[in-house]
Each structure stands twice: as C-alpha cells, then as structure tokens.
Amino acid sequence: MPRRLLLGLWQRWRRYKYRFVPWIALNLSHNPRTLRYVPEESKDKVISDEDVLGTLLKVFQALFLNDFDKQSEILTMLPEPVKSKYQDLVALEHQRVKLLENRHQQQNILKPEEILYKTLGFSVSRATSSLISAGKGTVYQKYEPIFFQSIGNPFIFRCLDGVLIDGNDKGISKVVYRSCDGRDRLGPLKMSDSTWLTSEIHNPLAVGQYVNNCSNDRAANVCYQEFDVPAFFPIELKQYLPNIAYSYDKQSPLRCVVLVALRDINQGEELFSNYYTIVS
C-alpha cells in the first residue's frame, strides 16, 4: 500500500511540476530544447492574428453549413443579409452533393473531423501518448479566483499577460465552465462550445490542452499562440469557440490559445509543444 501511495504521489508530481515555479527556475538550464524564446510579448506570434481569424472562420463556417438543418432557430435571429448568405452557400453545397450522389458518392452529413480535413487538409485526434508520464476552457483574469480549480489540475495555461485558461474537462473546472456557458446563452444563440467536455466534440480543433510538453529527446513541432477574439466575430459562429470568460465582462476580449505548426507534421505524428515561453 505505501508503495502504491508513493507511486501515485510521484505521478501527480510529474504532472504538476511544470506549474511549480521553483522547480521551473532550477530546471530551465537543464532543458534548453523545452524553451521557446521571444524578444518581447508583442512578437510572440508565429502567424498573424488575421491568419488565425481567417482559419477559424473558414472552419467554423464549414461546420455551421454542415449542420445547417439544426440552425433554423439561430437563423431567425440573424440579419437578413447574413441569413441570405448562408442560404446561398447551402444551395451551392446541395448542388455539389447532388452531383456526387449521381456518381454514387452519397454523403450528406460529415463528422467534424471530416469537415476539418475537407476544409484545411488535415485532422487532429486524441490518442495515447508515447510519453510514460503523459498526462480550452474557462478564461480567468489575473484578479479572479482559481485556487480550488487549480488543485491537482495540470491543464491550466498561463498567458504572457497573466491571464489563465483552465482546460480541465473534469471536476470543479467542468462545473464552472458549464455554469458560465449557460449564463451567457441568448436563447438559441450559444456564446461558446461545451461539447469538448463530452465525447461528442463539435469543434475538432478543441484538443490543444492535451498536447504534451516537449523534451530534449522530443523537440516541439507546434507552439501555443495567444489570440483575442475580436468584437466583430460572427455571433452565429461563437457556438464553436471552446472558451468562455469566468466573469461577464464586456470590456475584455475573449482570450483563446491556438496551436501553430512549427514545421510540416507527418501523418500519425504526436504533437509536442513548449510549456515555457521566455520573454527576453
């Protein structure tokens, strides 16, 4: 029994140590390949915010159109020009599908991961990590309480400006996210996506919190990049955003963290990122 207890504590420490400041300070010099250096906060961008926004809008719009039959209530609340745009896009898609049906390739409704592949040319999935110790969410401003949610939680991401994102899909974190999700809903309009808390994920990109830290043996092939959702983001597409603000504060933009590839990723390759960014 003591041996099992010690083993359990050791495994928890292996996951938690990346958030323990003294351990990080002592081990930075021993793990140079696990660090990412940027000259200043404003230059912590691999690609531009415009490119990030364009990619998200492209994927989310494709998901919206794929699930168009279930969007009727939302469409009634949209301005006529926006509604007409989607109806025209759906009509074009139906024509394309009809051609495929004539060629015996019938497939009307695609899975989210298939939509991602069709739109961007790749897909992402969760699988067992190759790491022995491998182990989206609610966004907290620096002044907001997160103590109880952080206990034993390896999924908290700290942004460069101190904003925290809790990507845990269990326990208190799950309850808090669902509560905020229900608070911000406007009739049929959802301001965030809560399906990442379930096994039926609607946004196939919402897997970033499960990417493991790189090591000296396994270099990072992706990196985290912070992105603030602009105020003009289409309200009908917010249902695919897997983040939500802890407090209802219209003054602060919603913070998201996206994964950006540092090089070409091979099929079936595991993703590794840098948990530490050093601003010099």
N, C-alpha and C positions, 0 to 999 in steps of 0.2 A: 504493500500500500504506500509506504513512504516513497518508494522508487517511482511509482506512478504519479504521485503528487509532484515530485521534483521534476519529472518529465513534462508534466502539464505546465508547471510554472516556467520551465525553460522554453517551451514552445510559445507561451504568451509573451515572454520577454523578447524572443526572436522577432515577433511581430511588432511589439511596442517600442523597441529601442530606437527606431527611426524617428520617433517623436520625442525622445528624451534628450534634451539639449546638451547636458554634459557629455553623454556618450557620443553625440554627433561631433561636438567640438574636438574630442580626443581622437576620433577615428577619421576625420576628413583627410588628413595627410596620408593615411594608410590605404585609402581607396580613391585614388585620383580619377579613375575612369567612371566613378559613380557621380561625379560632379559635373555641373553644367555652368559655365561662366558667361555672364553677360556684362557689358561695360556699364550699363545703367538700366533702371527699371523700364524706361521708355523704349529700350531696344530689345526687350525680351519677346521678340516676335520673329518666328521663322517665316511665316507668311503674313500678309497684311490682313487687317480686320475686314476689309472689303472682300477679300477672297474667302475668308471664313464665313462671312454672312452669305455670300453668294452660294457657297456649297450647301450650307444649312437650308437655305430657301429652296434650292433645287431638290434636295432630298425630301424635305417636309411637304413640298407641293406635290411631289410624286406620290407620297404616302396618302395625302389628302384625296387625290384623284382616284387612287386605287380603292379607297374606302368611301367613295362618293355617295353610294346609296345610303350610308348611315349618317350623312352630314346634312340631311334635309332641315333639321331644326336650326342648325348653325347658319345655313344659307339664308333663312328668313330674316336674320338679324344683320346681314351684310348689306352694304350699299349696292344699288342696282348695277353699277359698272363692274364691281368686283364679282358679283354673282354671275353676271353675263360672261365674264372672262372664264370662270371655271366651267360654266355650261358649254362654252365653245370648245374648251380643251377636252372635256369629256366626250363631246360629239366627235372630235377628231380621233380620240383614242378608240371609240367604238367602231369607227370606220376601219382603223388599223386592225382591231381584233377580229372584225368580220372577215377581213382578208386572210388572216391567219387561220380562222375556222374553216375557210374554204380549202386551205392547204392541210387540213387535218392536224392543226396545232392548237387546238382549243385550250385556252387557259385564261379565264377572265380575272379572277382574283388571285393576286400573288401574295406570298408571305413577305413580311417586312424585310427580311434579309435578301429576298429575291429582288425586291424593289431597289434596295441599296446597290446590289450588283448590277442591275439593269441601268441605274442612274449614274453611278460613279465607276463601275467596272471592278469593284471589289466587295467583299463581305467580311464581317468580323463575328466571331463566336467565342463563347466561354468554353474552356476545356481545362483538364487537369494540368497544372503547371509542371514543368520539368525540374523546378526547384524543390528541394526537400522541405524547406521551411516556408513555402509559399502560403501565404495566407489566402456622383450625380447628386445630387442630393439637396439638402437644406442649406441655404446660404446664410451665414451669421456675420454681422458686422462685428468690429473689434470690441464693441461695448456690450454685446448681447451675451446672455448666459449659455454656456455649453458644457459646464463641468460634468453633469451627470451623463450627458450623451457621450462624453469623451472617454468615460471609464471602460477600459478593455476594448476600445474601438480603434482598429488600425486603418479605418477608411476616412479619416479627417485630413483634408488637404488645406494647407495654409498658403494663401496667395501672397504675392510680394508686398502688398499693402496691409497685410494682417487680416484680411477677410478670410473666414473659414468656411469650407464646404464639407458637410457631413454626408458621405456617400454610403453609409451603412444601410443595408436593407433589412435589418432585424432590430428587435428590442425597442428601446425608447426612441431611437432615431427614426424607425419606421412609423411609430405612432405620431411623432412630431410632424413628419412630412405629410402624412395623410390628413392631419388636422389642418395644416396650412393650405393644403390642396383644396379641401372642402371650403375653407374660409374665403378663398379668392375666386371661387367659381361664380360666374354670372349666368344663371340659367343654364342653357346648353353649352355655353362657352367655357371651356376649361383653360385656365391660365398656365397649366403645367401638365406634365405626363407622370402619372403614378404607376404605370404598368411595369416599370423597371423593378418595382417591389414584388412583382409576381413572376410566374413562369411564362406568361404570355406578353412579351415585350412588343410594344407598338413602334418604338424608335430603335432600330437596330444599331444605332451609334452609341447608345447609352450603356457602355460597358467599360468606360475608361477607368473607373475606380478599382477594377480587378486586375489592372496591369501591374506586374511586379517590378520592383526596383532592379536596376542592372547591377552587375558586379564586375570585378576585374576580369573574370572569365567570360562574362556575357555582356557585351557592350550594348548601350542603349540604341534602339533602332527607331524609337519615337520619342517625342518630348511633349510635355504639357505646355499649353499656351493659354493664357487668360484672355477672356473675351466678354465684353459687356454688351448685353442685348440692347440694341438701340430702341428708342421710344417708338419709332415708326414700324417696328416688326409687326407683320400681319397678325391681327388678333386671332384669326381662324387657324393659324399655324402654331400658336403657342401651346396647343394641346400636345405637341411633340417635344417640348422643352422639358428635360428631366430635372430641372432645378426650380426652386421656389424660395422666396425670401422668408426668413423666420418672422420678421416684423413687417407689417403692412406699411411700407414707406415708399411713397411715390417719387421721392427725391433721389433715391439711389437706384441706378440701373441694375438689372439682374445680372449677377456675375455667373459666368459659365467657364469651364475649363475644357478645352478641346485637345485631342491628341493629333499631333502633326508628325508625319513620317520624316525621318532624317535621311533616309535613303530608300531605294526600292525594296519592298518587302516580298520575300518569296512565299509561294503558296504553302500553307501549313506552318509557317514560321511563328514562333511565340513572340509576343511583343514585350519589350523591356523599356522602361523609361528611367529618367533621373529624378529621384525624390528630392534632390537638393539642387537649388539654383543659387550660385554665388554672385552677388552684385558687387562689382569692384568699383 
